C-alpha cells in the first residue's frame, strides 16, 4: 500500500493535461516532456508538472534532468516527501550516494513509517560500503512493513555479502513467500 502523500493531479486545467495523461503511459515520453514544459511555461508554480516531467525523464534515463525537475518541484512544494524520495532514487542511480542518503533521510523525517525510503536509503549506505547502517535501514523497513519483499531481498543480499549464509537463506525464503502472497499465481 502506497503510504506517501499524493499531491495535485494532472487533472488541473492545463492546456496539455489530457494529452499528458494519454502520452505518458504508452511510452511517448518526448511528447509528454514537451507538454509538461509547456504547462510549466504557462504556470511555473505547477509542481505536479515538474514531477510528471521528471518521471518522463527517468523513463528516458535522463536522470540529471529528472533531478533538476524534482529540485524545481521542491522550490514550489518544499514539504513534499515524494519529491525528496524520488530525487534520492535518481541520485542513487547517478552514483551520488551521499545525496541519495540526504534526500531519503528528509523523506523519512517527513514520514518515518515509509518502509521504501528506508530500503532505498539502506541501498545507498550499502553502495558506500556502510553495511551497518544499511542493515539498520533494512531492519527498520521490515519492522514497519513485514510484507515488504524488497526489504527482505535487500537484507538477504547484504547478509550474503557479509557471509551470513543462513540468515540470507531465511530472508530469501521469506521474500519469496511474501511476494507469492502479494502476487498469487493461478494454477
Helices and strands as residue ranges (DSSP letters): H 17-25, H 29-42, H 47-59, H 63-76, H 81-93, H 97-110, H 115-127, H 131-144, H 149-161, H 165-182
